[in-house]
Amino acid sequence: MSHNYASVLGLSYRFYEAQMSGNVPSWSRASQAAGGWRNKSHALDGTGPGGVNLDLSGGWYDAGDHLKLHLPLGVSVSLLSYGALTFEAAYRAAGQWDIAVRNLDWAASYIAKCHTQASDTPADNKFVAQIGDVATDHNTWWGRPEQQPEGGAQGSAGYRPVYVITSSSGKGADIVAEAAASLASVSLLLKRPGTYSNTTKAAAFLARAKQLFEFAKTLTGGTWAPPDNNGAYGSSSWNDDMAWAAAWLCRASVDEGVTPTNSAACAAALAYWKPFVGNAWEVQDVNWDRMAGMAAVLLRDVGAGTATDVATYNTAINAVLSRWMEPGTRTCSSGAAPPCYTSGGLVWGSEWGSCRHTANAALVALAAARGDAGAGLEVAYSTRVNRNCWARSQVDYMLGSNPQSQSYVVGYKPTTSHKAPEKPHHRSSSCATNYATPCDWNALDAPGPNPSVLLGALVGGPDRYDAYTDNRRDYVKNEVALDFNAGYTGALAGLAAVDAAIKAAGCTWTSYCALTCTVSGNTAGPLPAGPSPSSSPSPSPSPSPSPVPSPSPSPSPSPSPSPSPSPSPSPSPSPSSSPSPKRSPKPSPKRSPKPSPKRSPKPSSKPSPPFSKPSPSPSPKPSPFPSSSPSPSPSPKPSPSPSPSPSPSPTTSTCSSSDWACAACANTWVLDQNACRTCVSTLRAKGLDAGKCTNSCSGIATAALQTVCMGTCVPNSAAKGTDWGCNQYCGASSLVGTDPARAQQCAACVAGWSNPWDCQNCIGVTSDLSDAAAARASCMTCLTTTNIGGAACAECNKLTRTAARSPCQACVAGGKALWECAQANAGRHRLS
């Protein structure tokens, strides 16, 4: 059975888009704006207990829960970046390069936000380790993140504490180093050609990475854990994370044109690598707790150090592969210790996330099988073939090439006779797409597939006997997670690269693996070092010009932030500097990525009302870092409706060029810069967050719609905290087309009503009526002038008879049931 690896690669980033937290952009294919089920959630992150009064919304939820955990996040982002950079040609050929860069920019921008105090003085830095509480998240809430309460005491569903790493705590180098690795790796992506190429932001990310790395060097007191030690991911050492981060800074230095032998960053990376030389047990696995093996792969790619150093990298890589590329006689059914082969052919290493561990090993095999990059050519051709073919056998098992015909990727079935997971342990996708339908603990045991399809997610996987049941309650075998997909995604790209080379040589996988047909040359992308290639970028789903990030305030607290996000890079670590000699004891090889606490019984409290949202607190301070690169969403052009004329463009107002929010109006994606500057001046005068002028108007395709967003919607709704609806709904082409009058109508609703979702619902439920404009206006007027609620306004105003709408509203206001009022006024009568 053959699989189209390039096609499956395209599914993986759909999973990450479904994991978005905060103001989910319209380009997310899981967003409601794009026909999915996700919307704005946890907008008040950063203001909970221990909060920093900064906007820490955004990023990705870790798994099937709503925690934001920055150790596995950092590992996932840096592994994804590695796969994209290493197999760049395969990404571009699959049309996934721009999609990957845009998603990783989103995640890195959030990581940069979490660097809440940035300084070239290492001890003055601060970084957020985690948002949310494990026990609270796992035991008090099953439902949509969009409807989860925000704020509240410990033990309540809205309790989302913020845990910050400081030099005084002395712990957390593991998490901080992974953040540095993420920012350094994404900076390299942003330097490459493509729709979302952004050298300014790349430089800012790299500067932050260097500051965080220097900060991590001061944290020698141990790995970080929450105060109650109830963490989801145990970490046994920080030295592996420091080596991985140092390797990325080395690669960034070489990418700037410095040779490895002359790079201080590469010399420092060697110092952090040295403690792992000869310690095979510390490098033989790759996962959130063991990243030294990947450091060896990356340093080998760059060619850092002497021939003796290169030999140590190869020794480490061989330790990984000799452990995982086990002989077929080492079978799980015979009782062999893991890793062992299941009867179906999977090399099984752990009960929890079995596919994840094997996929990470497959990525190492594919990366180490290339003939390019650093020291690759000394590997014998037969060894390279063996590594590629073993990796293929393991990934193919995950895609359904197994005796059970069971794919472990949601939404992927290679044939109609195959099965794929339909009930992943995942809160938001277990809920109906219609937010009016309550979602609570009952959804955990609901029959049938998850109503929303979590496309591309790799579930945990089978046990050592190939047994697997698609059970939503099984968070061991059927949960999903950021790091489950990270190495797997890189392995898909590697296999796509090898597959293309095999076909170009006129071979088949069978003849290639049998060594009866030779594939010459490299089976991967370009060298990691040197200037960016001049090849054209791959097609993007959004062919707009590459946006430039909003300038950020200076990381240091200051009443007058600088418009430039370019703190001076910290000096590269001295070659003589050596990592902390402290090392945690060897962890158990069976360590699980997450604890398995018993789920609490379903709470007896009633679910939150389907449209309810907590009252927003005052807007947090803007992030001290630019948000991810925005992009216009697709723009269908329905016929304009005869809605009221839009308000005239605002009078020109000048804001200070030293104001970072004002400077952001010069971004190339801002099509009405006059309206943007006026918006900034207006919000500054009101004492509000002026960054909303760009943040809440990003992704809007036309100047006229941007004018409505910046000139009317944001200035009038920012104080209420409903401005997120300005681009999500009033600027969404799927709702308003290119009609500024309809956008203006939406903006007035968002400004005058507490829940913007109801405004877009008015647009949606009336769109097919012959008098859609009048019905839409009536629905929105109902929201802002009555107290019958959003559901009733929508139901009454989607009635086809114009004369029936007002009586329906009056009926509900009089205390009768909505369904009774709607039926009566639709011309139907109750049966007595």
N, C-alpha and C positions, 0 to 999 in steps of 0.2 A: 504494500500500500504506500502510495506517495502522498505527501502533504505539500501544500503551497506555503512555504515558510514566510515568504514576503507578505502574503495575504493575512496570515495569522499574526504577524508582527503588527499589522495595522489595527488589530483588535486590542492589543495590550494597552495602548494609550487611551482607549475608550474607558478602560477600567480606572485609570488614574483620573480621568476627567469626572468620573462618577464619585470619586473620593474627595472632591474639592470641598473645602470649607470656606465660609465667608461669603463674599459677594460673587457667587458663581457667574463667570462671564458667559455671554451669549454664545461664544464660540465653543464652549463645552458641549459636546454632543449629548451629554446627559442632562443638560439644562432644560427647563421648561421652554425657554425661548427657542430651543432647537428641537422641540418635540419630546423631550425626556421628562424626568420627574424631579430633578434637583433644582434648588433655588437658594436664596440667601439664608445662611444659617450661622449661628454663634457669632453674630456681629459684634458682641460685647466682649469677646475674648481679649484679655489683657487688663480687664478691670475687676476681675474676681479677687478673692482673698489672696494676698501677696502680690496683687497686680501692680503694674508699673504705670497705669493711666496712659497707656499707649494703645493704639489700634493694633492688636495682634490677631485680627481676623485673617483668614486666608489659609494657605497651605493645604495639606491632605490629611484626612482622617486615617488613622493607622490601619484599621482592619474592618471588621463588621460592627465595630463600636464607634464612638465619637470622640475618642481620645486623640490628642496630638502629642506624639512621643518622639523626641528629637534624636534619640540614638538610632532607632531603625529608619527614621526619615532620612537622616544624613547618609546612612549606609545605602539606602535605596537610591537616592538622588545620584550619589557618586558612582554606584554600579551602573545605573542607567546611562549616565554620561559616558562611562568607559565603553559600554557597548556601542553607543552611537558614534563616538570618535574612532573607535577601533575598526568598526565595520561601516564606515561612513558611506562608501560607495553603494553598499547594499541598502542602506537606509534611503539614499537618494533614488536608487533605482525603483524602490518600492513606493516612492512618493511619501515617505514618512519622515524625512529630515525636518522639514519645517514644523510638522506636528510635534515631533519630539522636542525641538528647541523651544517652541512656545510653551509646552507643558513643563519642561524643566526650568524655564525662566520663571514660570508661576511659582514653582516650589522654592527655587532659590531666592526669589524676592521675599517670600515669607521668612525663610531662614535669616535673611539679612535684617528683616524687621525684628526678629528675635534677638539680634545683637543690639540690645537696647541701650548700651553705653559703649561707644567705640572710641578707642584712644590708641595713640602710638606708645603710651606708657602701659606696658602689659597689665599691671595690677589694677588699672583703672577700668578695665573692660567688664561688661556684664553680659550674660547670655541666658536666655530662657531655656530650661531643660525640658519642661513638660507643661502642658495645659490640660487640666482635667484630673480627676481622681479615679483610680482604677475601680475601687469598691463601689463608689457612687455610680459610675458609668455602667458597670456590668450588672448591677443589682437593682437599680431604681428606674431605668428607662428603657423601654423598647418602643421605638416609634421613629418618626421622621426627625432628623436634626433640625429641620426648619421650624418644627413646632415644639421642640424641647425648651422648657423654661430656661431663662438665663438669670443668674443671681439666686441667692438662697444660702441657708446654713448647711453645714456638713451633714450629709445624709439625705438631703433633698435633691430632687432630680436636676435642679439648676446649679448645683455646686460645681464650679469649675475653677479651682485654684490655679495660680500661676507660680511655678517654682523657678527661681532665678539662681544661677551659678555666679558667685562672686569670688574674688581672690581670698576673702576672709574665710570662706568655707573650706578652701583648700582641696575640694573634690570636684570632679566633673571633666577631667581632661579627655575622657573617652567621648563624651557628647560634643564638647567644643571642637575637638579635632575632627570629628565627622562633619561638623558644620563647615570647618575650614576646607575639608576635602570637597564638599559639595560646591561651595562657592568657587573654588579654584577650577573645578572641572567644568562647571557651567560657564565660567568666563571663557574657556576655550571654545565651547560651542558657539557662543555669541560672537566670536571673532571670525567664524567661518562664513563663507558666502551663503546667503539665503534671505528669505523674506524677513526674518526676525533677527538678522545680524545687527549687532549693536555694540560697537567698539567702546563707546563711552560707558555703557553699563558693564561691559566686560572688565574694563579697568577698575571700576568701582568694586565689583565683586572680588577681584583679585586682591585689591588693597584690603578689603575686609578679611579675606582669607588669611592674609599675612598677619593682620592684627590678632585674629582669633588664634592662630597657631602660636604666636608669642604668648598670648594669654594662657593657653593650654599648658605651656611649659612651666607656668607658676603653680599649677594645680597638681601637686605631687602627693596629696593626702589620700588618694584612693579614687575609685569610681563612684559615680553619683547614684543615689537612690532616693526616693521620696522619704520624708521624715518618718512615715509609719512603716517604711521598708516594704510596702505593698506595691512593688513595681511589676510591670508586665514583662520587661526584658531584663534579665540579669546580665551584668557585665563583669567579667572576671579580671580584666586588665585594661589599662589604657595605652600600653605600649604599642599594641598592634594598630590602634587607631592613629596614634602619632606617626607611626611608620607610613601608613596609608596616606595621611595628610601631607607628610613631608615628600612622599613620592609625587603627589600631584603638584606641589610647589616646584619640585625639580622639573617636571614636565612643562609647567608653565614658563619656567625660565628658559628651557630649551626652545619652546615655541616662540619666544621673543628673539631668538637668534644666538643665544649664548650656547657654546658647546658644552656638553656634559662635563668635560674635564676642567672647564673654566668656570663652572657654575657653583657659586657658594651654596645655593639651594640644594643642588645635587649632592654636594659634599655633606651637607647637614642630613640629607635623606639617608646617605650611607651610614652616618653615625646612628641614626634611629633604626636602621636595618640590622646592624651588627649583632645586637643581642639575640636575634632569631637564628643566626647562623649555627647550625648543628642541633637546633631544637625542633626536630621534626614534628613532635606532638603539638607544637604551637602553630604550625602552618598547614597541617594536613586537612583541615576543614576550612571552608569559607562560609561565613554567615555573619549575622549582626554582631556576634561576640568574637569572631576570629577573622580578622582582615589582613593579617600579615602575609598570607599566601597571595592575596591580590596585590599587596605592595611589591612582592617579588615579581609578579607578572608585569606590573607597570614599570618598575625599574629596569627590567629586562627589555621592555619595549624601547625605552629611552636610550639604553646602552650606557647607563651610569656606572662610573667606576672603572676598575681595571679588569683584565681577563679573569683574575682570581675572584673578583666580586661577581662577575657575570656567572661564573661557575656556581657560586652560592645561590644565585637566583634559580638556576636550573635545578639545583639539588632540591630547593624548596618546592618548585613546581612538580618535580618528580615525586616528592613526598605526597603531594595532593593526589596526583594521578595514580600512583601505585596503590594508594588506599582505596580509591573509588573505582578504578578500572580493574576490579577484582577478577580473578579467573572464574569462569562459569561454574566451577565445581564448588565454590563457596556459596552454598545455598541457605536461604533463610529457613526453609522447611526442615533442614537437617539440624537446626538449632545453632547455626553459626552466629557469632556476634556480628552486629552491624559494623560497617556496611556489608550487605550480603545480597545475593540475587534472589528475587522472588521467582516463583515458578513462571510467572508471565514475562520476566526479563528486566524488571526494574531493579537497579541497585538501590536498595532501601537502607536508609541510615538512621531514621528517627520516626517515632510514632507520630510526632507533631510536625506537620509540614513536610512530609516525606518527599514530595515532589520538589519543594524549594531547595533542600540540601543537594539533591542530585542535579538539579538545573544549574546551581552555582558551580558544581564540579564540571558540568558540561561546558560552561562558559570558559573556565580555566583551560580545559582541553582544547577548545577551538582557538582561543587566543594564543596558546602555546604551540599550535600546529602551523601557524603562519610562517611563510618564508621571508616576510619583511619585518621591519622594526627591530632595531637593535641587534640582538644576538640570535635571531631566529634561524639563520641559514645553517647553523651547525647541527640542527636536528635532522636526523636521517629522514629521507622521503617516506620510507615505510612506517616510521614512527608517526609522522605527521598524518598519514592516511589513517593509521590505526586510531589516533586521537579523534579525528573528524568523524570516523564511522562509529566509534563508541558514543560520542556525543549525540549523533543522529539517532542511534538506537534508543537512547534514554528519552530524548525529547519526543520521539515518535510514540513511545509508550504513553507519555502524558497526553498526546494528541489523539489517542485511540487505537494505536497499533498494539493491542494486547488481547489476550484470550477472552476478556470480558467485553470487547468492543466498547470500552468506556473511555470517553474523552474526559479529561479533568479540567477542561477550559470551558467556562460558561459561554454558551452561544456558539460553540464550534463542534460540528459533527461532520467528519470526513465523508460519511455516506448516510443515507436515510436509515440504515439499520443500526447505526451507532447511537449511543446514549451520551448525553452531556449533562452536567449538573444543572438542575433547575431550581434547587432550594438551598442556595448557599446561606451560611450563617451570617446574615448581613441585614442590619436593621432597616436602612432606608429602602432597599430594593424589595423588602418583604411587605412594604406598604403599597396600597393602591396609588396610582398616579394622580387620582383626583384627591386633592387635599381635604375635600369635604367628607371623605370616608375616614372614619376614625381608624387609627392604627395604634395598637397597644400590645400588651403581652399575649393577647389572643392570636396575634399574627404569627407568633413563634410556632404554634402548632396548627396553623391553618392548612387545610388540604390544598393540593395543587401547587403549581410552580409559583415562585415569587412574581408578583404582578409586574415588577419592573425588571428588565433583563440586564444583569450586571456583565455586559459583554466583555470578553477578554480576560476575566479574572481566573487565575489559576487557583483552584482549591487545594486544601492540604494534601490530599492524596490517600492511597490505600494503606492497609497495614502490611505486615511482612508476609502475609498469605494472599495478597492481592485482593483482600476483601474491602469493599467500600459500599456504603449505602448513602444515597442522596437524602440526607436527613438534616433539616434546618437546625435541629437541636445539637447536632454533633459539631462542636466547635474545635474538635481535634482534627477530624478528617475533612470537614466541609466548610471551615471558615476561610476567609481570604485575608490577604495582608499586603501592604506595600512591598515588603521585602520578598514575599512569595513570587511576585512578578518581576522583580528587578533583574536578577541574574538570568532568569528564564527569557526575558525579553532580549537581553544581549545574546543569548545562545541562539534564539530564532534568527537574529540578524547574521550571526556567524554562519549558520546553516544556509541561509539565503545566499550568502557570498560563495560558499563552497558549491552549492547547487548550481549557481550561475557559471562557475568555472568548469564544473563537470560537463554541463550542457555545451558550453563553448568549445570544449575539447572533443565533442562528439562521443562522450562516454555516458555510462549510466552509473547510478550509485552501486549497482551490483558489480559491474566490471571494475569500477574504481576501488571499491573496498576489497575486491579479490586481487588487486594489483595486476590485473590483466589489461588495463587501459590507463595510460599515464596522463595526468593533468599537470601541465608545466606551469611555472610561474607561481606567484603568490595566490592564495585563496582568501584575500581580505583586502581592506582598503588601503589608503595612502599612509606614508610614514607619519608618525606622531609629531615629528619635529619639523622645523622650517616654516617657510611662509605658507599662507593659505593657498589652496589650489585656485586656478583661474576658471575651473569648470563652472558651467551654469548651474544654478541651484535647481533643485527638483520642483515640479509644479506644486504650488501651494493652494490650499482650499480657499485662500483669500488673497487675491493678487494685488493688494494695496501696497503702497510704499512702506518700507520698514519704519515703524515708529521709533522715536527716540524716547528714552525714559524721562519721567518727570524729575527735574533736579530735586535733590533731597536736602533737608536741613542738615547742618553740620552735626556730626554725632555728639559733640559735646553740648551740654545744655547752654543755650545762649538766647538772649532775646532777639537777636538778629541773625537767623541762620543763613549760612552761605548758600547761594544757588547752585553750587557745584558739588556733586557727590564724589569728591576725589580727595579723601584724606591721604596724607603722605604714606606711602607704603612703609611698613615696618622693615627695618633692615633684615636681610636674609640671615638666618642663623649662622653663626660661625661654624666653620668646619670642625673646630675643636670641641664644640658643644656636644655633650652626650646626653642621651635621655636618662631619665630617672632610673636608678638601678632597682627600685622597688618593683616587686612583681607579685601578683596574687598567686595563691596556690593553683595548681592545675585543676581546672574544672572537670566535672563529670562529663564524659563524652556523650551522655544521654541527656544533657541539659535541654529542657524544653524552652521554646521562645516565650511562652506565656504561662502563667500559673493556671491551674484548672479549678478555680473556686466553684463551689456549688452555687448554682443560680438560686437567688431568693425566690420564694413563692410569689406568684403574681400579686401585685399590690391591690388592695381592695378599693383604692380611690378611683374615682371615675376618670376617664381620659379627658385631656384638655379639649375644649371646643375645637372643631376642625379648622376654624379660621383664626383662632386666637393667637395673638402675639403679645409678648410681654411689653409693657410700656418701655420705650427706650430711655436709657439714662442719657445724661449729657454726652455729646460726642467725644470719644477719647481723642487725645492728641494725635496728630498725624504721625505715621511711621517716619523714623529718621532715615528712610531709604526709599528709593523709587519703587513704585509698584511694577508688576510684570507688564511686559510690552502688550498694549492693547491691539486689537485688530478689528476691523469692521466685520460684521456678520453678513451672511448672504442677503441679497436685497431683491426679493420678488416685487413686482410692481402691480398691485391691484388697482382697480379704478379708484380715484380719489372720491371720498364721500363728501356730500354737501354739508360738512360740519361747519360750525362757526369759524370765521376767519381768525387766523392766528394773530396774536398780539404783535405790534410792530417791534422791530429790533430795538434793543435798549440803546439809550444814549451812550456815546463813547465815554468811558471813564478810564482814567489812567491809574494804574497801580505801580508801585515801586519796582524797579528792575532788580533791586536787592532782595525782594520778597520771593522766596523759592516757589511759592504757589503761582505767582505772577509769571516767573520765568518759565514755568511749565507750560504756559499758554503758547510758547514759541515752538512747541513740539510740532513736527511735521504733520502728525495726524489730526491736530486741531485745525479744523477747517474754517471756523469763525473765531479768530483770535480776539477780535474786539469784544464779542459776547463773553468770551472766557475771562478777559481782563476785568470787564464790568462785574462779572460774577464774583471774582476774587475781591474786588473793592467792596461789593455789597456784603459779602460774608465777613470780611475783616471788620467792617463797620458794625456788624451785629455781634462781633465777638465769637464767631463760629469758625469751624475748621474750613479754611479756604481750599484745602486740598481736594475737597469734594467736587470742586468745579471741573477738575479733570478726572478724578477717580470715578465719579458717578456719571460721567458722560463718555467714558471710553467705549470703543467698539461700535460707535454710531456711524453709519455709512455716508450720510450726506450733510452738507453744510447747513441746510435748512432745518434738519432734525437736530443738529448740534445747537443751533441758535435757540430752539425751543428748550432744549435741555439746560443750556448754560444761562439763557436769558430769563427763563420763567420757572422751569421745574425745580432745579436745584436751589435757587435763591428762596423760593417759597416753601420748600419742604425740608430744607436742611435742619432747621430748628427742631422739627418733629422727629427727625431721624428716619424719615421715609424716602429720602432722596435716592436710596438704592433702586427704587422703582423707575427712576428717570431713564436709565439706560436699559435696565432689564425688560421694561415693558414699553415705556413711551418712546424709546428709541429703537425698539426691535422691529425689524422689517417684516417679520412674520405677523405682527399685530397691526402696525400702522402703515406698512408699505413705505412709500416715500412722501406721504401726505402730511405736511406740517400742521394742517388744521386738525387732523385726527390726533396727532401727537400733542398739540396744544390742549385738546379736550382731555386727553389722558393726563397731562401734566396738572391741569386744574383739579382733577380727581385725586391724584397722588398727594397734592398739597392740602386738599381739604378732607381727606379720609385717613383713618388710622392704619389701614392695611392695604398697601398697593396691589396685593394679589387680587382683591375684589375688583379693582379698576380694570385689570387685564381680563378678568372673568366677564365683566360687562361687555368688553369688546368681543370676546370669544363666543359667548352664547347668543349674541345678536347678529353675528357676521353674515348669516345665511338668510336673514329676513329681508323682505322686499323694501322695508323702510329702515334699514340697518342704522343709518345715522340718527334718526329720531329715537329709535329704541335704545341705542347706545347712550344718547344724551339723557334719556329718561332714567335709565339704569343708574348712571353716575349721579344724577340729581337726587335720586332716591337714597344713594349712599350718604350724600353730604347733607341732606335736609330731613331725613327721617331716622328713626331709631329701630327699624325692623331688622337690620343686619344685612350683611352682604349676600348670604344665600337667598334670602327672600327677595331682595332687589333683583337678583339675577333671574330667579324663577319667574317672577311676575313680568319682567320686561322681555323675556324671550317668547312670550305669548304672541301668536301671529296676529291676533286682532288688536289693533291699536287702542280701541276703546276699552279693552279689557284690562289694560295694565294698571291704570290708576285705581280702579275698584279692587283689584287683587291686592295692591299695596294697602289700601284702606282696610280691607278684610283682615290682613295679617296684623295691622296696627290695632285692630279691634280685639285681638286676642285669640282669633281662630287659628287652627293649624295651617301651616303653609300649604301642605298638599291639598287640603280641603279648599282653600282659597284659590289655588292655581287651577284645580279641576273645575270648580264652579264657574270661574271666569273664562275658562277655555271652551265653555259651552257644554260641559259634561256635568252630570248631577250625581250626587251620591245615591246609591241604592238604599232604600229604607229596609 
